[in-house]
Amino acid sequence: MTLSTMNKDAISHLREDISLLLSQWHGLQLAVKNQWGGHDSLQKSHQLASDILYLFFQPRGPSYVEDLENLLHESLLLSFNTDIEDGSIEQVAERLIMLQEEFFHRYH
């Protein structure tokens, strides 16, 4: 299943779910609020949500939580100059994988 073959409302709903989850992630929100990624920190957090959505629809997609953990870690490090070691990256990755699985179960 690809982005182009999916119902636009379903994709929009998944994007909102990803954004909501990221908005509840204290470490990321602290980086955004304090503009650790510069004046465009909010846009960078939106880009992270888009990158996650895009990854979900790749043929190989994040089949393992570790793949998503690496994406989150690299994004925080490169976009926000932030290294979070409180275990939240792993928790967020697990929750994102659950969102992905629920989505594909519902619409596949």
C-alpha positions as CSV (number, residue, x, y, z in Angstrom):
1,M,0.0,0.0,0.0
2,T,1.4,3.4,-1.0
3,L,0.5,7.0,-0.2
4,S,-0.9,7.5,-3.7
5,T,-3.3,4.5,-3.3
6,M,-4.6,5.5,0.1
7,N,-7.7,7.4,1.0
8,K,-6.6,11.0,1.7
9,D,-8.8,11.3,4.8
10,A,-7.2,8.1,6.2
11,I,-3.7,9.5,5.6
12,S,-4.6,12.8,7.1
13,H,-6.0,11.0,10.2
14,L,-2.7,9.1,10.6
15,R,-0.7,12.3,10.2
16,E,-2.8,13.9,12.9
17,D,-2.2,10.9,15.2
18,I,1.6,11.1,14.6
19,S,1.6,14.9,15.3
20,L,-0.5,14.4,18.4
21,L,1.9,11.8,19.7
22,L,4.9,14.0,19.0
23,S,3.2,17.0,20.6
24,Q,3.0,14.9,23.8
25,W,6.7,14.0,23.8
26,H,8.2,16.2,26.5
27,G,11.7,16.0,25.1
28,L,10.8,17.1,21.6
29,Q,8.4,19.8,22.9
30,L,11.2,21.2,25.2
31,A,13.5,21.4,22.2
32,V,10.8,23.2,20.1
33,K,9.8,25.6,22.9
34,N,13.4,26.6,23.6
35,Q,14.2,26.7,19.9
36,W,17.1,24.4,20.2
37,G,16.7,23.8,16.5
38,G,16.7,27.5,15.7
39,H,13.8,29.9,14.9
40,D,12.2,27.2,12.7
41,S,12.1,24.5,15.4
42,L,8.3,24.2,15.1
43,Q,8.6,23.6,11.4
44,K,11.3,21.0,12.0
45,S,9.0,19.1,14.4
46,H,6.3,19.2,11.6
47,Q,8.9,17.9,9.2
48,L,9.7,15.0,11.6
49,A,6.0,14.0,11.6
50,S,6.0,14.1,7.8
51,D,9.2,12.0,7.7
52,I,7.6,9.4,9.9
53,L,4.5,9.3,7.8
54,Y,6.6,8.9,4.6
55,L,8.6,6.1,6.3
56,F,5.4,4.2,7.2
57,F,4.5,3.9,3.5
58,Q,7.9,2.8,2.2
59,P,8.0,-0.8,1.0
60,R,10.3,-1.8,3.8
61,G,8.9,0.7,6.4
62,P,9.9,0.6,10.0
63,S,9.4,-3.1,10.6
64,Y,11.4,-2.9,13.8
65,V,11.1,-0.4,16.6
66,E,14.9,0.1,16.3
67,D,14.6,1.6,12.8
68,L,12.2,4.2,14.1
69,E,14.3,4.8,17.2
70,N,17.3,5.6,14.9
71,L,15.2,8.1,12.9
72,L,14.0,9.9,16.0
73,H,17.5,10.0,17.6
74,E,19.1,11.3,14.4
75,S,16.4,13.9,13.9
76,L,16.7,15.2,17.4
77,L,20.5,15.3,17.1
78,L,20.7,16.8,13.7
79,S,17.7,19.1,13.7
80,F,17.6,20.2,17.4
81,N,21.2,19.5,18.6
82,T,19.5,17.4,21.3
83,D,20.5,14.0,22.7
84,I,17.7,12.5,24.8
85,E,18.7,9.6,26.9
86,D,15.7,9.3,29.2
87,G,14.2,6.3,27.4
88,S,11.5,8.4,25.7
89,I,12.8,7.8,22.2
90,E,12.2,4.1,22.7
91,Q,8.7,4.7,24.1
92,V,7.7,7.1,21.3
93,A,9.0,4.7,18.7
94,E,7.0,1.8,20.2
95,R,3.8,4.0,20.3
96,L,4.4,5.0,16.6
97,I,4.8,1.4,15.6
98,M,1.5,0.7,17.3
99,L,-0.1,3.6,15.4
100,Q,1.2,2.2,12.1
101,E,0.0,-1.3,12.9
102,E,-3.5,-0.1,13.9
103,F,-3.7,2.0,10.7
104,F,-2.7,-0.8,8.4
105,H,-5.0,-3.2,10.2
106,R,-7.9,-0.8,9.8
107,Y,-7.3,0.2,6.2
108,H,-5.7,-2.8,4.7
